[in-house]
C-alpha cells in the first residue's frame, strides 16, 4: 500500500548551549513529534493514508521545529500544538497546505 502522505518530523535533541540547537528545544512545551503522534492516534490517520516517521536532524536546524510532508515536499515550522492540529486538519484532512506555517529552508 502506498501512502498518500509521508511525514518526517524532526525529533533531534541536543544538549543546552549546543551551537546548532535542536527542534526538540524549540517550539514550546510539548514537543512537536509528541503532539503529531497524539493526533495520529486520535485521528487514526493511518486509515487515511498518512504515515509519520520520527526522524533525527533534517538538516535545517535554524528553521526548527521542522517537519516535512511528502510527496509534495512541503516544509512546516509548527510552533505550538494548535499549529499541528491545523496541519492535520487542513493538509491531511482536506489536502490544503497551511501556507502560514510553511517555510522554505535553505542553508
Ligand atoms: S535539529 Fe531539527 S532540523 Fe536539525
Backbone and ligand atoms as CSV (ligand in chain L), in Angstrom:
chain,resi,resn,atom,element,x,y,z
A,1,UNK,N,N,0.843,-1.191,0.000
A,1,UNK,CA,C,0.000,0.000,0.000
A,1,UNK,C,C,0.882,1.246,0.000
A,2,UNK,N,N,0.587,2.143,-0.875
A,2,UNK,CA,C,1.354,3.395,-0.877
A,2,UNK,C,C,0.665,4.414,0.018
A,3,UNK,N,N,1.444,5.341,0.489
A,3,UNK,CA,C,0.918,6.358,1.376
A,3,UNK,C,C,0.486,7.587,0.594
A,4,UNK,N,N,-0.548,8.203,1.063
A,4,UNK,CA,C,-0.974,9.473,0.464
A,4,UNK,C,C,-0.017,10.579,0.908
A,5,UNK,N,N,0.317,10.538,2.194
A,5,UNK,CA,C,1.278,11.491,2.745
A,5,UNK,C,C,2.257,10.744,3.637
A,6,UNK,N,N,3.507,11.126,3.521
A,6,UNK,CA,C,4.514,10.582,4.439
A,6,UNK,C,C,5.184,11.772,5.106
A,7,UNK,N,N,5.077,11.810,6.403
A,7,UNK,CA,C,5.572,12.933,7.189
A,7,UNK,C,C,6.834,12.518,7.933
A,8,UNK,N,N,7.842,13.356,7.832
A,8,UNK,CA,C,9.044,13.172,8.640
A,8,UNK,C,C,9.112,14.332,9.619
A,9,UNK,N,N,9.166,14.002,10.878
A,9,UNK,CA,C,9.201,15.035,11.907
A,9,UNK,C,C,10.534,14.954,12.647
A,10,UNK,N,N,11.161,16.111,12.785
A,10,UNK,CA,C,12.461,16.131,13.450
A,10,UNK,C,C,12.281,15.969,14.957
A,11,UNK,N,N,12.923,14.968,15.489
A,11,UNK,CA,C,12.892,14.754,16.936
A,11,UNK,C,C,14.282,14.843,17.543
A,12,UNK,N,N,15.148,15.531,16.826
A,12,UNK,CA,C,16.544,15.640,17.288
A,12,UNK,C,C,16.631,16.412,18.598
A,13,UNK,N,N,17.436,15.896,19.495
A,13,UNK,CA,C,17.683,16.543,20.767
A,13,UNK,C,C,19.182,16.779,20.911
A,14,UNK,N,N,19.534,17.957,21.396
A,14,UNK,CA,C,20.946,18.275,21.651
A,14,UNK,C,C,21.055,18.938,23.009
A,15,UNK,N,N,22.234,18.878,23.608
A,15,UNK,CA,C,22.381,19.480,24.936
A,15,UNK,C,C,22.232,20.993,24.888
A,16,UNK,N,N,21.792,21.590,26.015
A,16,UNK,CA,C,21.666,23.049,26.077
A,16,UNK,C,C,22.992,23.714,25.716
A,17,UNK,N,N,22.909,24.799,24.963
A,17,UNK,CA,C,24.099,25.542,24.586
A,17,UNK,C,C,24.767,25.037,23.320
A,18,UNK,N,N,24.261,23.937,22.764
A,18,UNK,CA,C,24.836,23.428,21.517
A,18,UNK,C,C,24.666,24.485,20.428
A,19,UNK,N,N,25.698,24.729,19.619
A,19,UNK,CA,C,25.614,25.809,18.634
A,19,UNK,C,C,24.515,25.628,17.584
A,20,UNK,N,N,24.138,24.418,17.307
A,20,UNK,CA,C,23.087,24.200,16.293
A,20,UNK,C,C,21.693,24.183,16.904
A,21,UNK,N,N,21.607,24.115,18.216
A,21,UNK,CA,C,20.294,23.992,18.828
A,21,UNK,C,C,19.640,22.710,18.372
A,22,UNK,N,N,18.346,22.591,18.578
A,22,UNK,CA,C,17.626,21.419,18.084
A,22,UNK,C,C,16.128,21.699,18.073
A,23,UNK,N,N,15.422,20.925,17.270
A,23,UNK,CA,C,13.975,21.114,17.125
A,23,UNK,C,C,13.241,20.771,18.420
A,24,UNK,N,N,13.774,19.871,19.206
A,24,UNK,CA,C,13.100,19.483,20.434
A,24,UNK,C,C,13.055,20.621,21.431
A,25,UNK,N,N,14.084,21.457,21.465
A,25,UNK,CA,C,14.108,22.549,22.442
A,25,UNK,C,C,13.363,23.786,21.954
A,26,UNK,N,N,13.038,23.838,20.680
A,26,UNK,CA,C,12.260,24.954,20.151
A,26,UNK,C,C,10.801,24.512,20.062
A,27,UNK,N,N,9.918,25.452,20.087
A,27,UNK,CA,C,8.543,25.083,19.803
A,27,UNK,C,C,7.676,24.809,21.000
A,28,UNK,N,N,7.998,25.389,22.110
A,28,UNK,CA,C,7.056,25.370,23.211
A,28,UNK,C,C,7.122,24.134,24.075
A,29,UNK,N,N,6.093,23.965,24.898
A,29,UNK,CA,C,6.114,22.960,25.932
A,29,UNK,C,C,6.068,21.527,25.435
A,30,UNK,N,N,5.137,21.234,24.586
A,30,UNK,CA,C,5.013,19.851,24.140
A,30,UNK,C,C,5.808,19.658,22.867
A,31,UNK,N,N,6.725,18.733,22.853
A,31,UNK,CA,C,7.488,18.527,21.622
A,31,UNK,C,C,6.568,18.252,20.439
A,32,UNK,N,N,6.979,18.805,19.336
A,32,UNK,CA,C,6.248,18.664,18.090
A,32,UNK,C,C,5.901,17.217,17.773
A,33,UNK,N,N,6.862,16.349,17.897
A,33,UNK,CA,C,6.641,14.961,17.499
A,33,UNK,C,C,5.601,14.284,18.393
A,34,UNK,N,N,5.578,14.631,19.679
A,34,UNK,CA,C,4.588,14.023,20.574
A,34,UNK,C,C,3.175,14.434,20.194
A,35,UNK,N,N,3.000,15.720,19.902
A,35,UNK,CA,C,1.671,16.196,19.519
A,35,UNK,C,C,1.219,15.555,18.205
A,36,UNK,N,N,2.134,15.447,17.268
A,36,UNK,CA,C,1.780,14.844,15.994
A,36,UNK,C,C,1.382,13.385,16.176
A,37,UNK,N,N,2.114,12.657,17.000
A,37,UNK,CA,C,1.769,11.265,17.225
A,37,UNK,C,C,0.444,11.128,17.963
A,38,UNK,N,N,0.169,12.078,18.867
A,38,UNK,CA,C,-1.120,12.081,19.547
A,38,UNK,C,C,-2.262,12.251,18.543
A,39,UNK,N,N,-2.105,13.207,17.634
A,39,UNK,CA,C,-3.145,13.442,16.620
A,39,UNK,C,C,-3.241,12.256,15.646
A,40,UNK,N,N,-2.100,11.631,15.391
A,40,UNK,CA,C,-2.062,10.465,14.510
A,40,UNK,C,C,-2.906,9.336,15.083
A,41,UNK,N,N,-2.737,9.115,16.393
A,41,UNK,CA,C,-3.502,8.056,17.052
A,41,UNK,C,C,-4.981,8.423,17.166
A,42,UNK,N,N,-5.249,9.629,17.623
A,42,UNK,CA,C,-6.640,10.053,17.819
A,42,UNK,C,C,-7.435,10.008,16.512
A,43,UNK,N,N,-6.784,10.465,15.439
A,43,UNK,CA,C,-7.486,10.553,14.156
A,43,UNK,C,C,-7.347,9.309,13.310
A,44,UNK,N,N,-6.650,8.295,13.831
A,44,UNK,CA,C,-6.388,7.065,13.069
A,44,UNK,C,C,-5.948,7.417,11.645
A,45,UNK,N,N,-4.936,8.252,11.598
A,45,UNK,CA,C,-4.526,8.799,10.306
A,45,UNK,C,C,-3.981,7.754,9.357
A,46,UNK,N,N,-3.520,6.629,9.887
A,46,UNK,CA,C,-3.038,5.572,9.008
A,46,UNK,C,C,-4.157,5.095,8.099
A,47,UNK,N,N,-5.391,5.191,8.555
A,47,UNK,CA,C,-6.516,4.772,7.718
A,47,UNK,C,C,-6.800,5.778,6.614
A,48,UNK,N,N,-6.210,6.953,6.737
A,48,UNK,CA,C,-6.365,7.982,5.703
A,48,UNK,C,C,-5.122,8.078,4.826
A,49,UNK,N,N,-4.238,7.099,4.969
A,49,UNK,CA,C,-3.057,7.052,4.109
A,49,UNK,C,C,-1.914,7.923,4.574
A,50,UNK,N,N,-1.922,8.291,5.848
A,50,UNK,CA,C,-0.852,9.128,6.376
A,50,UNK,C,C,0.121,8.256,7.161
A,51,UNK,N,N,1.388,8.436,6.873
A,51,UNK,CA,C,2.440,7.748,7.615
A,51,UNK,C,C,3.322,8.799,8.272
A,52,UNK,N,N,3.674,8.566,9.527
A,52,UNK,CA,C,4.526,9.508,10.253
A,52,UNK,C,C,5.797,8.793,10.688
A,53,UNK,N,N,6.926,9.382,10.362
A,53,UNK,CA,C,8.210,8.824,10.772
A,53,UNK,C,C,8.959,9.840,11.610
A,54,UNK,N,N,9.392,9.382,12.759
A,54,UNK,CA,C,10.244,10.209,13.611
A,54,UNK,C,C,11.638,10.198,13.002
A,55,UNK,N,N,12.157,11.377,12.761
A,55,UNK,CA,C,13.481,11.486,12.154
A,55,UNK,C,C,14.451,12.142,13.120
A,56,UNK,N,N,15.707,11.972,12.846
A,56,UNK,CA,C,16.692,12.793,13.539
A,56,UNK,C,C,16.821,14.079,12.730
A,57,UNK,N,N,17.905,14.780,12.889
A,57,UNK,CA,C,18.055,16.094,12.264
A,57,UNK,C,C,17.753,16.052,10.765
A,58,UNK,N,N,16.932,16.995,10.326
A,58,UNK,CA,C,16.584,17.098,8.912
A,58,UNK,C,C,17.502,18.066,8.173
A,59,UNK,N,N,18.435,18.642,8.884
A,59,UNK,CA,C,19.474,19.422,8.235
A,59,UNK,C,C,19.265,20.929,8.195
A,60,UNK,N,N,18.152,21.389,8.703
A,60,UNK,CA,C,17.872,22.822,8.666
A,60,UNK,C,C,17.501,23.322,10.070
A,61,UNK,N,N,18.385,23.106,10.996
A,61,UNK,CA,C,18.090,23.330,12.407
A,61,UNK,C,C,17.641,24.759,12.706
A,62,UNK,N,N,18.152,25.714,11.979
A,62,UNK,CA,C,17.793,27.102,12.222
A,62,UNK,C,C,16.336,27.404,11.960
A,63,UNK,N,N,15.649,26.512,11.256
A,63,UNK,CA,C,14.228,26.702,10.957
A,63,UNK,C,C,13.326,25.932,11.918
A,64,UNK,N,N,13.923,25.223,12.849
A,64,UNK,CA,C,13.147,24.346,13.710
A,64,UNK,C,C,12.156,25.089,14.594
A,65,UNK,N,N,11.150,24.364,15.068
A,65,UNK,CA,C,10.892,22.941,14.856
A,65,UNK,C,C,10.390,22.661,13.438
A,66,UNK,N,N,10.790,21.537,12.895
A,66,UNK,CA,C,10.526,21.252,11.488
A,66,UNK,C,C,9.869,19.900,11.267
A,67,UNK,N,N,9.044,19.886,10.236
A,67,UNK,CA,C,8.543,18.629,9.697
A,67,UNK,C,C,8.393,18.820,8.188
A,68,UNK,N,N,8.458,17.723,7.448
A,68,UNK,CA,C,8.316,17.815,6.004
A,68,UNK,C,C,7.322,16.751,5.551
A,69,UNK,N,N,6.462,17.156,4.619
A,69,UNK,CA,C,5.396,16.284,4.134
A,69,UNK,C,C,5.653,15.946,2.665
A,70,UNK,N,N,5.738,14.646,2.390
A,70,UNK,CA,C,5.870,14.167,1.014
A,70,UNK,C,C,4.563,13.516,0.597
A,71,UNK,N,N,4.203,13.524,-0.675
A,71,UNK,CA,C,5.089,13.710,-1.818
A,71,UNK,C,C,5.337,15.165,-2.220
A,72,UNK,N,N,4.633,16.110,-1.628
A,72,UNK,CA,C,4.789,17.488,-2.103
A,72,UNK,C,C,6.127,18.106,-1.707
A,73,UNK,N,N,6.709,17.621,-0.612
A,73,UNK,CA,C,7.925,18.247,-0.108
A,73,UNK,C,C,7.631,19.576,0.562
A,74,UNK,N,N,6.520,19.648,1.273
A,74,UNK,CA,C,6.137,20.873,1.981
A,74,UNK,C,C,6.761,20.850,3.375
A,75,UNK,N,N,7.521,21.892,3.679
A,75,UNK,CA,C,8.147,22.025,4.998
A,75,UNK,C,C,7.287,22.907,5.874
A,76,UNK,N,N,7.107,22.452,7.108
A,76,UNK,CA,C,6.338,23.231,8.076
A,76,UNK,C,C,7.183,23.548,9.294
A,77,UNK,N,N,6.868,24.702,9.870
A,77,UNK,CA,C,7.502,25.133,11.118
A,77,UNK,C,C,6.387,25.383,12.143
A,78,UNK,N,N,5.822,24.314,12.688
A,78,UNK,CA,C,4.771,24.479,13.695
A,78,UNK,C,C,5.375,24.818,15.051
A,79,UNK,N,N,4.892,25.871,15.649
A,79,UNK,CA,C,5.495,26.343,16.901
A,79,UNK,C,C,4.700,25.984,18.141
A,80,UNK,N,N,3.468,25.583,17.956
A,80,UNK,CA,C,2.663,25.207,19.111
A,80,UNK,C,C,1.692,24.108,18.713
A,81,UNK,N,N,1.068,23.526,19.720
A,81,UNK,CA,C,0.199,22.372,19.481
A,81,UNK,C,C,-0.919,22.695,18.496
A,82,UNK,N,N,-1.464,23.901,18.581
A,82,UNK,CA,C,-2.560,24.279,17.688
A,82,UNK,C,C,-2.113,24.276,16.225
A,83,UNK,N,N,-0.833,24.537,15.994
A,83,UNK,CA,C,-0.328,24.508,14.618
A,83,UNK,C,C,-0.342,23.078,14.071
A,84,UNK,N,N,0.042,22.142,14.894
A,84,UNK,CA,C,-0.016,20.733,14.482
A,84,UNK,C,C,-1.454,20.353,14.167
A,85,UNK,N,N,-2.360,20.759,15.032
A,85,UNK,CA,C,-3.771,20.426,14.827
A,85,UNK,C,C,-4.260,20.973,13.490
A,86,UNK,N,N,-3.825,22.192,13.170
A,86,UNK,CA,C,-4.260,22.814,11.918
A,86,UNK,C,C,-3.681,22.083,10.700
A,87,UNK,N,N,-2.430,21.681,10.789
A,87,UNK,CA,C,-1.812,20.940,9.680
A,87,UNK,C,C,-2.533,19.614,9.464
A,88,UNK,N,N,-2.823,18.928,10.550
A,88,UNK,CA,C,-3.507,17.639,10.445
A,88,UNK,C,C,-4.887,17.822,9.809
A,89,UNK,N,N,-5.629,18.813,10.277
A,89,UNK,CA,C,-6.988,19.019,9.754
A,89,UNK,C,C,-6.966,19.503,8.309
A,90,UNK,N,N,-6.107,20.457,8.013
A,90,UNK,CA,C,-6.124,21.072,6.693
A,90,UNK,C,C,-5.374,20.240,5.653
A,91,UNK,N,N,-4.117,19.957,5.935
A,91,UNK,CA,C,-3.304,19.267,4.920
A,91,UNK,C,C,-3.726,17.809,4.754
A,92,UNK,N,N,-3.809,17.099,5.885
A,92,UNK,CA,C,-4.115,15.674,5.785
A,92,UNK,C,C,-5.616,15.425,5.618
A,93,UNK,N,N,-6.411,16.321,6.171
A,93,UNK,CA,C,-7.852,16.134,6.090
A,93,UNK,C,C,-8.475,16.657,4.805
A,94,UNK,N,N,-7.976,17.840,4.357
A,94,UNK,CA,C,-8.600,18.490,3.195
A,94,UNK,C,C,-7.658,18.647,2.006
A,95,UNK,N,N,-6.413,18.277,2.185
A,95,UNK,CA,C,-5.460,18.415,1.087
A,95,UNK,C,C,-5.015,19.849,0.838
A,96,UNK,N,N,-5.219,20.727,1.836
A,96,UNK,CA,C,-4.858,22.141,1.675
A,96,UNK,C,C,-3.615,22.450,2.510
A,97,UNK,N,N,-2.588,22.950,1.836
A,97,UNK,CA,C,-1.355,23.337,2.525
A,97,UNK,C,C,-1.649,24.534,3.429
A,98,UNK,N,N,-1.067,24.515,4.625
A,98,UNK,CA,C,-1.239,25.628,5.564
A,98,UNK,C,C,-0.105,26.621,5.313
A,99,UNK,N,N,-0.394,27.592,4.473
A,99,UNK,CA,C,0.658,28.496,3.997
A,99,UNK,C,C,1.305,29.296,5.124
A,100,UNK,N,N,0.546,29.654,6.133
A,100,UNK,CA,C,1.114,30.498,7.192
A,100,UNK,C,C,2.178,29.771,8.014
A,101,UNK,N,N,2.208,28.442,7.958
A,101,UNK,CA,C,3.187,27.662,8.708
A,101,UNK,C,C,4.282,27.091,7.807
A,102,UNK,N,N,4.188,27.386,6.522
A,102,UNK,CA,C,5.116,26.816,5.543
A,102,UNK,C,C,6.425,27.615,5.544
A,103,UNK,N,N,7.517,26.894,5.424
A,103,UNK,CA,C,8.817,27.541,5.275
A,103,UNK,C,C,9.553,26.880,4.111
A,104,UNK,N,N,10.537,27.614,3.594
A,104,UNK,CA,C,11.386,27.074,2.537
A,104,UNK,C,C,12.814,27.109,3.055
A,105,UNK,N,N,13.222,26.058,3.756
A,105,UNK,CA,C,14.543,26.089,4.355
A,105,UNK,C,C,15.666,26.048,3.327
A,106,UNK,N,N,16.693,26.775,3.622
A,106,UNK,CA,C,17.894,26.746,2.804
A,106,UNK,C,C,19.093,26.951,3.728
A,107,UNK,N,N,20.224,26.492,3.305
A,107,UNK,CA,C,21.415,26.589,4.162
A,107,UNK,C,C,22.140,27.882,3.907
L,1,LIG,S1,S,17.584,19.604,14.801
L,1,LIG,FE1,FE,15.743,19.615,13.660
L,1,LIG,S2,S,16.414,20.032,11.650
L,1,LIG,FE2,FE,18.254,19.882,12.778
